[in-house]
Amino acid sequence: MTDLEYLDRAEALLATVEADCDRINEAGDADIDNQRVGGMVTLVFADNSQIVINLQKPLQEVWLAARSGGYHYRWRDGQWRDTKSDEEFFARLSQSASEHARTALVFSAD
């Protein structure tokens, strides 16, 4: 993948996360404050815990840091996949955000 393709896909991922936060906040009781600075989105939950998603341009990866740990994702087969477990990005984000918010939350690429 070229650097431009990586940036397009990674920026689309961050925009989707932001849009999902807005959708979740409008639809329910979860209160997720999402802040974007450059290639990083920070999700802040009611208990002040955070999930940080940031771009690692030299590696062409997206990193996610949550209470449950740190995860590295690369674009493969049309999805962002964890480099160790092969877990899909939005599955991990949904699980981690649900743990932070203490309620079921769904983030999705669609």
Sequence and secondary structure as in RCSB ss.txt:
>XXXX:A:sequence
MTDLEYLDRAEALLATVEADCDRINEAGDADIDNQRVGGMVTLVFADNSQIVINLQKPLQEVWLAARSGGYHYRW
RDGQWRDTKSDEEFFARLSQSASEHARTALVFSAD
>XXXX:A:secstr
  HHHHHHHHHHHHHHHHHHHHHHHHHSS   EEEEETTEEEEE TTS EEEEEEEGGGTEEEEEETTEEEEEEE
ETTEEEETTT  BHHHHHHHHHHHHHTS       
